[in-house]
Amino acid sequence: MKLNRLTERVWVYPYEEKRDRPNLSYIRGDNWSLAVDAGHSKEHTREFYRALEEEGLPMPKLTVITHWHWDHTFGMHAVHGLCLANDRTNQYLDAFRKRLETEGTAFFLEMDERIRNEYEDGKPVVVTPADLVFRGEMLLDAGDCPIRVFQAEAPHTDDSTLIEIPGEKLLILGDCTGGAFPEWTVDQTLADKLAQTVREINPEICLPGHWTPLSPEIIIQDLLEGEG
C-alpha cells in the first residue's frame, strides 16, 4: 500500500477494513514532521514508515493521537519520536493496559474479528501511554506549517482530539463522527456540537479515520441527519 498525497504538506497512508486499520496521516513542516495516529500494531506502524521511506520523507518526530481506541494507538510503542495525547486518552490507555495485565488478551481478541486478523499468529498486544499529555488545545508549528491540536465534543468517544492544519485547509477527524462502540449509537446532541465545530473551522477537506477525504458539507450533513 502506498502513501496518497492529499495536499502540499499532507500525505495519508490509507485505511484497511480487513484489519480495522485507520488512515495514518503525515504532515511535513519545514523544520520537522508529525504523524496523526500510531496504528493498530507494530506491524501497521512499520508499514507506514516503509511507505514514508519510499517517498523520501523523514520520520515523524511527533505522533498525535486522535482517541484511545486500539486501532489508533496500539502501535504507539513502535513510533519514531514522541506521542502526544489528551489527558483523557491517556487515562483510557492506562486503564486498558492494566486490564490486559490482569485478564490477558482473550477478551480483547474476542471483541472483533478484525482485531483477530491484525493479531493473528500470536502477535503480542502492547499498550503504552503517551509521552506528552495536553488538555484543551495546543498550537504547534512544524516550520511554516501551523497545526492546531484540540479536544472536541463528539459522539464516538469522550476523548476526541481533532487536528487542524489551517494552511492546508484540512481537518483530521479520527473516528469522532461515528457512533459509540460497541452499539454504534449516536448521541445527537454531541453530533450537533461536532457539526458546529466543523462549520466554524470551515475546512476544504475533512479526513475521517476509516474513509476517504470528504467535504465539510458531507460531514455536517451526516452528523445532522439524525435530527427530526
Kinemage of the C-alpha trace (Angstrom):
@kinemage 1
@onewidth
@group {chain A} dominant
@subgroup {mainchain}
@vectorlist {calphas} color= white
{ca met a 1} P 0.000 0.000 0.000
{ca lys a 2} L 1.332 3.442 -0.924
{ca leu a 3} L 1.002 6.891 0.554
{ca asn a 4} L -1.535 9.215 -1.012
{ca arg a 5} L -0.631 12.890 -1.205
{ca leu a 6} L -3.592 14.904 -0.003
{ca thr a 7} L -2.218 18.469 -0.039
{ca glu a 8} L 1.136 20.193 -0.421
{ca arg a 9} L 2.170 19.201 3.089
{ca val a 10} L -0.060 16.243 3.979
{ca trp a 11} L 0.077 12.568 2.992
{ca val a 12} L -2.198 9.702 4.045
{ca tyr a 13} L -1.433 6.004 4.454
{ca pro a 14} L -4.855 4.557 3.594
{ca tyr a 15} L -7.239 2.710 5.858
{ca glu a 16} L -7.886 -1.023 5.548
{ca glu a 17} L -11.117 -2.682 6.659
{ca lys a 18} L -9.940 -6.294 6.997
{ca arg a 19} L -7.671 -5.460 9.931
{ca asp a 20} L -9.573 -2.376 11.102
{ca arg a 21} L -6.646 -0.126 10.252
{ca pro a 22} L -7.394 3.606 10.137
{ca asn a 23} L -5.859 6.281 7.961
{ca leu a 24} L -2.441 7.330 9.251
{ca ser a 25} L -1.635 10.915 8.332
{ca tyr a 26} L 1.715 12.608 7.846
{ca ile a 27} L 2.279 16.360 7.974
{ca arg a 28} L 5.585 17.781 6.751
{ca gly a 29} L 6.807 21.106 8.070
{ca asp a 30} L 9.957 22.921 7.035
{ca asn a 31} L 11.667 22.036 10.329
{ca trp a 32} L 10.099 18.758 11.417
{ca ser a 33} L 7.225 16.421 10.625
{ca leu a 34} L 4.478 14.726 12.565
{ca ala a 35} L 2.060 11.852 12.182
{ca val a 36} L -1.553 11.515 13.251
{ca asp a 37} L -2.374 8.211 14.949
{ca ala a 38} L 0.032 5.384 15.686
{ca gly a 39} L -1.637 2.402 14.062
{ca his a 40} L -3.244 -0.850 15.161
{ca ser a 41} L 0.010 -2.686 15.898
{ca lys a 42} L 3.782 -2.532 15.494
{ca glu a 43} L 3.413 -4.121 12.051
{ca his a 44} L 0.978 -1.432 10.943
{ca thr a 45} L 3.293 1.325 12.160
{ca arg a 46} L 6.301 -0.195 10.410
{ca glu a 47} L 4.398 -0.491 7.131
{ca phe a 48} L 3.540 3.199 7.391
{ca tyr a 49} L 7.199 4.079 7.952
{ca arg a 50} L 8.316 1.985 4.989
{ca ala a 51} L 5.861 3.920 2.835
{ca leu a 52} L 7.363 7.183 4.112
{ca glu a 53} L 10.863 5.955 3.279
{ca glu a 54} L 9.774 5.013 -0.237
{ca glu a 55} L 8.632 8.613 -0.749
{ca gly a 56} L 11.852 10.022 0.703
{ca leu a 57} L 10.047 11.574 3.662
{ca pro a 58} L 11.738 11.923 7.070
{ca met a 59} L 10.414 10.052 10.076
{ca pro a 60} L 7.896 11.966 12.218
{ca lys a 61} L 9.245 13.485 15.412
{ca leu a 62} L 5.781 13.579 16.983
{ca thr a 63} L 2.678 11.421 16.661
{ca val a 64} L -0.644 12.951 17.709
{ca ile a 65} L -3.345 10.543 18.883
{ca thr a 66} L -6.980 11.238 17.956
{ca his a 67} L -8.535 8.951 20.624
{ca trp a 68} L -7.711 5.890 22.660
{ca his a 69} L -9.183 3.053 20.595
{ca trp a 70} L -6.769 0.204 19.854
{ca asp a 71} L -6.670 0.589 16.081
{ca his a 72} L -5.277 4.110 16.531
{ca thr a 73} L -2.983 3.526 19.500
{ca phe a 74} L -1.652 0.001 19.938
{ca gly a 75} L 1.269 0.817 17.648
{ca met a 76} L 2.426 3.598 19.973
{ca his a 77} L 5.274 1.535 21.393
{ca ala a 78} L 6.791 1.357 17.896
{ca val a 79} L 6.568 5.009 16.849
{ca his a 80} L 9.553 7.161 15.966
{ca gly a 81} L 9.841 10.128 18.315
{ca leu a 82} L 7.229 11.089 20.893
{ca cys a 83} L 3.461 10.594 21.205
{ca leu a 84} L 1.028 13.346 22.204
{ca ala a 85} L -2.488 12.646 23.533
{ca asn a 86} L -5.050 14.444 25.640
{ca asp a 87} L -5.204 13.521 29.313
{ca arg a 88} L -8.477 11.612 28.926
{ca thr a 89} L -6.988 9.431 26.185
{ca asn a 90} L -4.019 8.652 28.393
{ca gln a 91} L -6.321 7.609 31.237
{ca tyr a 92} L -8.134 5.161 28.952
{ca leu a 93} L -4.875 3.708 27.681
{ca asp a 94} L -3.584 3.208 31.207
{ca ala a 95} L -6.832 1.506 32.266
{ca phe a 96} L -6.801 -0.822 29.246
{ca arg a 97} L -3.158 -1.709 29.818
{ca lys a 98} L -3.921 -2.663 33.413
{ca arg a 99} L -6.871 -4.786 32.287
{ca leu a 100} L -4.661 -6.656 29.822
{ca glu a 101} L -2.119 -7.267 32.559
{ca thr a 102} L -4.852 -8.640 34.830
{ca glu a 103} L -7.038 -10.580 32.390
{ca gly a 104} L -4.751 -11.391 29.479
{ca thr a 105} L -5.565 -10.753 25.817
{ca ala a 106} L -8.516 -13.122 25.275
{ca phe a 107} L -11.214 -10.521 25.973
{ca phe a 108} L -9.554 -8.117 23.550
{ca leu a 109} L -9.262 -10.623 20.736
{ca glu a 110} L -12.898 -11.640 21.223
{ca met a 111} L -14.114 -8.085 20.667
{ca asp a 112} L -13.972 -8.145 16.862
{ca glu a 113} L -12.863 -10.426 14.034
{ca arg a 114} L -10.779 -7.601 12.548
{ca ile a 115} L -8.762 -7.419 15.750
{ca arg a 116} L -8.056 -11.136 15.434
{ca asn a 117} L -6.965 -10.545 11.842
{ca glu a 118} L -4.478 -7.921 12.995
{ca tyr a 119} L -3.114 -10.081 15.797
{ca glu a 120} L -3.121 -13.465 14.115
{ca asp a 121} L -0.256 -15.885 14.807
{ca gly a 122} L 0.005 -14.774 18.414
{ca lys a 123} L 1.396 -11.296 17.826
{ca pro a 124} L 1.887 -9.513 21.172
{ca val a 125} L -0.599 -6.848 22.262
{ca val a 126} L 1.336 -3.887 23.656
{ca val a 127} L -0.268 -0.782 25.166
{ca thr a 128} L 1.772 2.257 26.170
{ca pro a 129} L 0.737 5.739 27.324
{ca ala a 130} L 1.632 8.934 25.524
{ca asp a 131} L 4.913 10.725 26.255
{ca leu a 132} L 3.263 14.143 26.229
{ca val a 133} L -0.201 14.998 27.542
{ca phe a 134} L -2.321 18.089 26.931
{ca arg a 135} L -5.711 19.363 27.949
{ca gly a 136} L -7.913 21.583 25.817
{ca glu a 137} L -5.805 22.855 22.946
{ca met a 138} L -2.227 23.081 21.691
{ca leu a 139} L -0.755 25.132 18.890
{ca leu a 140} L 2.255 23.648 17.102
{ca asp a 141} L 4.423 24.911 14.266
{ca ala a 142} L 6.467 22.375 12.331
{ca gly a 143} L 8.103 25.132 10.312
{ca asp a 144} L 5.876 27.432 8.247
{ca cys a 145} L 3.139 24.903 8.999
{ca pro a 146} L 0.878 25.821 11.947
{ca ile a 147} L -1.044 22.904 13.433
{ca arg a 148} L -3.891 23.169 15.920
{ca val a 149} L -4.497 20.149 18.142
{ca phe a 150} L -7.658 20.370 20.227
{ca gln a 151} L -10.224 18.362 22.136
{ca ala a 152} L -13.797 18.386 20.832
{ca glu a 153} L -17.154 17.066 21.959
{ca ala a 154} L -18.131 14.229 19.637
{ca pro a 155} L -20.434 11.171 19.573
{ca his a 156} L -17.770 8.468 19.088
{ca thr a 157} L -15.826 8.907 22.334
{ca asp a 158} L -15.436 11.483 25.088
{ca asp a 159} L -11.687 11.808 24.427
{ca ser a 160} L -11.723 13.006 20.806
{ca thr a 161} L -8.807 15.091 19.537
{ca leu a 162} L -9.040 16.885 16.202
{ca ile a 163} L -6.109 18.215 14.170
{ca glu a 164} L -6.487 21.325 12.030
{ca ile a 165} L -3.849 22.385 9.508
{ca pro a 166} L -5.087 25.867 8.578
{ca gly a 167} L -2.570 26.465 5.797
{ca glu a 168} L -3.737 23.285 4.062
{ca lys a 169} L -7.423 23.958 4.857
{ca leu a 170} L -7.592 20.437 6.260
{ca leu a 171} L -9.262 18.951 9.341
{ca ile a 172} L -8.296 15.465 10.541
{ca leu a 173} L -11.216 13.935 12.425
{ca gly a 174} L -10.169 10.468 13.522
{ca asp a 175} L -13.354 8.496 14.216
{ca cys a 176} L -15.164 11.283 16.030
{ca thr a 177} L -18.156 11.427 13.673
{ca gly a 178} L -19.154 7.803 14.306
{ca gly a 179} L -21.366 6.265 16.957
{ca ala a 180} L -20.127 4.885 20.253
{ca phe a 181} L -18.640 1.377 20.353
{ca pro a 182} L -19.974 -1.311 20.529
{ca glu a 183} L -23.602 -0.448 19.658
{ca trp a 184} L -22.573 2.439 17.358
{ca thr a 185} L -25.371 4.629 18.718
{ca val a 186} L -25.063 8.357 18.090
{ca asp a 187} L -25.822 10.963 20.736
{ca gln a 188} L -27.480 13.625 18.596
{ca thr a 189} L -26.591 16.450 20.967
{ca leu a 190} L -22.912 15.595 20.616
{ca ala a 191} L -23.281 15.158 16.851
{ca asp a 192} L -24.811 18.646 16.630
{ca lys a 193} L -21.934 20.128 18.623
{ca leu a 194} L -19.386 18.458 16.382
{ca ala a 195} L -21.198 19.688 13.275
{ca gln a 196} L -20.960 23.222 14.634
{ca thr a 197} L -17.233 22.760 15.305
{ca val a 198} L -16.653 21.669 11.709
{ca arg a 199} L -18.796 24.527 10.418
{ca glu a 200} L -16.813 27.108 12.396
{ca ile a 201} L -13.458 25.787 11.186
{ca asn a 202} L -14.738 25.651 7.601
{ca pro a 203} L -12.003 23.455 6.088
{ca glu a 204} L -11.911 22.479 2.437
{ca ile a 205} L -11.100 18.845 3.252
{ca cys a 206} L -12.118 16.619 6.170
{ca leu a 207} L -10.311 13.329 6.726
{ca pro a 208} L -12.234 10.647 8.672
{ca gly a 209} L -10.440 7.779 10.344
{ca his a 210} L -11.775 4.955 8.178
{ca trp a 211} L -12.843 6.559 4.931
{ca thr a 212} L -11.646 8.697 2.050
{ca pro a 213} L -11.374 12.512 2.340
{ca leu a 214} L -14.728 14.273 2.321
{ca ser a 215} L -16.052 17.795 2.047
{ca pro a 216} L -17.188 19.519 5.249
{ca glu a 217} L -20.700 19.711 3.786
{ca ile a 218} L -20.919 15.920 3.637
{ca ile a 219} L -19.565 15.566 7.176
{ca ile a 220} L -22.013 18.104 8.560
{ca gln a 221} L -24.954 16.584 6.699
{ca asp a 222} L -24.053 13.143 8.027
{ca leu a 223} L -23.835 14.457 11.590
{ca leu a 224} L -27.174 16.246 11.364
{ca glu a 225} L -29.125 13.536 9.568
{ca gly a 226} L -30.436 12.092 12.842
{ca glu a 227} L -32.308 15.290 13.653
{ca gly a 228} L -36.043 15.275 13.347
